[in-house]
């Protein structure tokens, strides 16, 4: 778990150091935007990977990592948004409103943030008890947030679509693994493979 915290905070530390050293290049705002956005989407993907790892390989130890990874992803999304509204637009609300509806990536990204906000706010054990069965239904919205995050990244970059396509492909695989029929088939294959290995070891 400590590795998760260190690994998640390291990009932020490196970003702050780069800002302090003036090493963000000719367009520091864009560099900060891309760094925080990329870190956010990577952490979100890692959070969404934990359950498939259990489905594919039976790694239950990955499941407790979903929450911290998801919360760190939200942290970077928040910083990403603050760079946009504060550093780039200086809290100029008329300009922000214009940009929000004129730039598709801004609208898509803000929508993803609005989806992640209640998920982060209800990530406590108290919220889980209070919401009961509704908690799982609410937190399934993270799948839509992931899709919007990939779309936001795709719309933000210019003529360099390799990474957004890679993230989109990974997300598609992760979501496909959660479909009940697919999940059942993967689990069945895993159990059959385990039995074969046990038979070979026992021979």
N, C-alpha and C positions, 0 to 999 in steps of 0.2 A: 504493500500500500504506500509506503514511504517513497518508493521509486515512482509511483504514479504522481504523487505531489511534486516531487522534484522535477520530473520530466515535463509536467504540465506548466510549471512556473518558469522553467528555464527560458522558453522563448520570450516571455515578458521581461525577464532580467536582461537578456541579450538585446532586446529592443530598447530598453531604457539606457543601457550602456552605449548603444549606437547613437541614440539621441544626444547623450551627454558628450560623446566624442565627435559629434557632427559627421557621422559616417553613413547618412541615409541618401547620399547622392544629390542629383540636381532637383529632384522632385520628392522631398521628404514626406509630404502629406500622402502622396500616392504609395510610397514605400511603406509607411506606417499602416495605411489602409490594407494593403496587400498582405503584409506580415500578420496582422491581427486576424484578418479574415481567413487566411489559409490555416493558421493555427486553430481557429475556431472550428473550421470544417473538419480538420484532421481529428481533433478531440471528439467531435460529434460522431464521426465515423467509428472511432475506436469505442465509444460508448455503445453504439449500435452493433458493434462486432461481438460484444461480450456474450449475448444470448446465442447467436449462431455458433460461437466456439463451444458452448455447452451442447448445442444440438449436434454439431459435427463430430466433436471429439469427447464429449462428456466432461468438459473442463468446468466443473461447478465453481472452482475457485475464481473464475473470471467474472462471475455474476456480481459480487460485491463491488466491482470496479465501475459498474454502470453509473452509479450515482455520482462519485467524485469526478469522473470524466465528463459526465453531462453538465455538472455545475461549472467545471473549468471551461467547458465549451461556451456556456452562457456568459462567463466572465469575459472571455475574449470577444464574444459577440457584442457585449455592452461597451467594451473599450472601442471596438470597431465602429459602433454607432456614435459614440462620443467624439471620436476623431472626425466623423462626418459632420455632426451638428455643431460642434464646438470649435475644433481646430480649423476645419475647412470653411464652414459657413458662419462661424462666430455667433451662433444662436440668433441669426437673422431669420426670424420666423416667416416673413413673407417670401424670402428667397428659398427657405427650406420647403415651404409648402409648394412653391413652384417647381422645385427640383424633384420633390416626391412624386409629382404626377407627370412631370416631363421626362424623367429618366426612369426607364422600366426597372433597371437594376436596383434603384433606390426603393421603389415601391415593393418589389419582391423581397428585398432584404429586410425592410421594415416589417413586412407581414410575418416573415420568419421570426423576427425578434418578438413580435406580439404573441406568437404561438408559444415560444420558449419561455416567456415571462411567467405565465401561470404555472408552467411545469417546474420551473426553478423555485417558485414561491411555495409549491406544494410538495417539495422533495423531503420534507421532514416526516418522522414517524408519527407525529401528532396529526399531520394532514392525512396520512395514510389511514389512520384509525377513524378520523372524522369523516372522510369521504367514503370509506368502505369500498364497495365494488365499483363505485364511480371513479375511484382513483386510477385504476388500470385503463378505463375507457378514456379518461382525460389524458393520460400519459402516452396513449397510442398516437396522439397528435404529433409526437416527435417525428414520426415517419414523414408526415407532410412537411414539417420544418426542415428535415433533411433534404427532401426533394427541392424545396424552395431555396435552400442554401446552395445547392449545386447549380440551380438555375440562376441565382444571383451571381455566383462566381462566373458562370458562362457569359452572362450579359456584361459583367464588369470588365473582363479582360478584352484585349483587342488583338485579334488575329493569332492568338496563342491558346488554342482550345484543347491542347493535349491533356493538361491537368484536369480541367473541368470534366472532360470526357472520361478520364480515368476515375475520378471521384464518382461520377454518375454510374459507371459500370460496377464499381464496388458496392455502391448503395443498392443498385438493382439486385445484385447477388445476395446482399444481406436481407433485403426485404423479401426476396423470393424464398429464402430459407425459412421465413416465418409463416408462410402459407401452410395451413394445417395439413393438407395432403402431402406437400413436399416435405414438411417437417417430419411427418410420420414415416415417409419412405426413407429419409436420411437416417432416422433413429433406428429403423429396422435394419438397414445396411450396416450400421455401426455395431448393433448387437450381434448380427451374423458374423461379422469380421472378428469380433472379440471372442466368440465361441470357437471359431476356427483357430485362432491364435492359441487359445487355451488347450484345444485338442492337440495342436502341434507341440506345445510345451510339455503336455502330459504324456506324449508318446515316447 
